[in-house]
Each structure stands twice: as structure tokens, then as C-alpha cells.
Amino acid sequence: MINKRVDSFNIINNFQMNTSNEKDIIKTVIEEKYPSKFAIVYSIVSIMIGTCLITLEIISITNNGVFAIGSGIWGGLVCIFLGISALSVVKWKNYCSLMFVFIVHTASISILITGLILVNLMGIGFYYSGTAFTKSNKKMIPINFVLIVLGIISLIFSIIFLSFICKMGIFRRRRRV
């Protein structure tokens, strides 16, 4: 009976030591391999793109743009959020913040593709096909093209940043011995 207690105590103690050791290893890997310089540049570019998207969409909406439904506003907010989240790992280098940034960037790729790029392409298509819902200002079509280009640039930067995170190797399964 006493032997079983000692054995279970040793198992729990070893598990806690392994978990603590693994946390230290993960923190060290994040500190050494996280692309901090790229994250800072990426954050600045992403925040600037987000601000431009919001500004251009407001201009499009106020001037009766082609398909002004606010895709630039919430696409811009997503870009700003991505930039801030990438900076958060520079400040707090831990596994939870890295996992959060990974999940947010993975989800944002689909949001940027469908919500920003495809919606603006549809708006331009509706205008040229003559099926636009309202009479649109033809002078606002270039703004939609700029929104699309900025969305593609943001998408490319987001994919590159996500690939840097994946290259760190933190999310690989470790074998338990």
C-alpha cells in the first residue's frame, strides 16, 4: 500500500517536472525563433493597410460607391487586429499568445479572401453587368480596385507571417517517453 502511494507520488512529481521543463523549452524556442523584427514590420504594414481600407471604404460609402457595404471597414479592422496581435507576442513571449496569434491569422485568411477581396470583385462585376442594386458613382470604381489590391497585399503578408510561425516548430507533436 505504501509502495503504491510512493509510486503515484513519483509519477505525479515527474509529470509536473516534465510539464515545467516543457514550458521552459517552449518559452526558449519562442524567444529564440519568433520573428520579432518581421512581426514589427508586419504589424506596422498591417495597421497602415487597415487604416487605408477603413478610410477608402468611408470615402466609397459617402460618395455612393459601387458596392459600398462596409467590407473595407471590417476588413480594415481585421488587419489592425492582426497587427496588434502580432505585436502582442513580441511583448509577451508565451505559448498562449503564440497559439492565439496562430488561430487568429488562420481564421483571418478566409475572412480576407471572402469578405474583402471577393465582395469587392462582386461589386465591380455587378456594376459592369448592369445588375447593381442602386445607381452607383462610376468614379468610385478605382477605390474598389485599391481595396482589392490592399486586401491581396494584406493576405500575402498574413500568409508569410503564418508560415514563419509554423516554421518555428512549436505546434509539432512531441513524443512522450
N, C-alpha and C positions, 0 to 999 in steps of 0.2 A: 504494500500500500504506500509506504513512504517512497519507495523507488519510483512508483508511477507519478507521484507528486513532483519529485525532483526532475524526472524526465520531462513532464509537461512544462515545468518552470523553465528548464533549459531550452525547450522548443520555442516558448514564447519569448524568452530573452534573446535567442538567436534571431528570431523573426524581427524583433524590434531593432536589433543591431544591423541586420541586413537592410531593413527599410531605411534606417538612418543613413547607412552607408550609401544606399542607392540615391537618396535625396541629395547627399553631398556630391555624388558623381554627376547627377543631373544638373545641379547648380553650377558645378565647374564647367561642364560641357556648354551650358548656356552662356556663361561668362566668356568662355574662350571662342566659341563658334558662332554666336549670334552676330549677324552682320550689322553692327551698330552704325557704322558710317553710312552704309546703304540705307538703313532704316531712317536715319535722319534726313538724308536727301529725298528718299521716297516720301516721307511724311510731309516735307515742305512742298514737294511737287503735288502730292495728293490733295493737300489743303488748298493750294493755289488753284488746281483744277476744279475742286469742289466749289470754291468761291466764284470762279468764272462760270461754271454751269448754272449756279443759282442766279447770278446776275443776268446771264443771257436768257434764261427762261423767264425772268421777270420782264425783261425787255420784250420778249416774244408775246407774253400774255397781255401786256399793256398796249401793244400795237396790233392786236388781233392776228397773232401768228398762225402759221399753217396748221398745226395740230397742238395747240397750247393747252396741254392738260396737266402741266406741272412736273413732267418727267425730269426736267433739268433740276428742279428744286430738290426733289427727294433723291435723285442721283447725286447731286452735289452734297447733300447731307451724308449720304453713304460714303462718298470719297473723303469728306472731312473726318468722319468717324474712323475710317480705315487708317488715315494718317495719325490720328490721335492714339489709336490702339497700338500702332507700330511703335510709336514713341514710348508707350507705357512699358514695353519690355526693355527698352533702353534704361528706363528709370528703375523698374522693379524686375530684376532678372530672376524669375522663378518659373516653375513648371506650369502653374495655374495661368499666369498671364500669357505664357507662350501658347498654351493649349487654347485659350480664349482667342488670341490673335489668329491662330491656325483655323479655328472653326469660323470665325467672322470672315476671314479672307476667302475661305472655301465657299461660303454662302454668298458672298458679295459678287463672285464671278457670275453666278446665274442672275443675280439682280441687275448687274451692269449690262449683261447681254440682252436680257429680255426687256428690262424696264427702261433702259436709256437708249440703247442702240436700235433695237427693233421697233420701239414705239416711234422714234423719230423717223426711221425709214418708212414706216407705215404712213405717217403724216405726210411725208413728201409724196409717197405713192398715191394717197388719197387726193392730194391737190392736183397732181398731173393727170389722174384718171378722171377727174371731174366729179368724184363722189365725196368731196369734202362736206362735212356737216353744216358748216357755215361759210359765209363769204370770207375768205382769208386774204390777208395782206400779202401780196406776192413778193414784196420787198423783204419779208421775214424768212424766206426760204434759205438764204445763206446762213442764218442763225441756226437753223436745224442741221445744216451740214457741219457747222462748227461744233454743235452739241454731239453729233455722231463721232467726229474726229477726236474730241476730248474724251468721250466715252471709251473709244478704242484705245487711246493712249493710257487712260486710267486702267483699263482691263489688262493691257500688256504689262504695266508696272505691277499690278496686283499679282499676276501670274508669276512674274520674275521674283517678287518678294516671297510668294508662297513656295517657289522652288528652292529659294535659299533656306527657308525654314525646314523644308523636307530634307535638304542636303545635310542638315545638322545631325540627323540620325537619332534624334531623341525619341521619336514615335515608333521606333522598331521594337518588336517584342524581344525581351531578354529571356534567356533560358534560365529556369530555376534549377539549381543543382541540389 
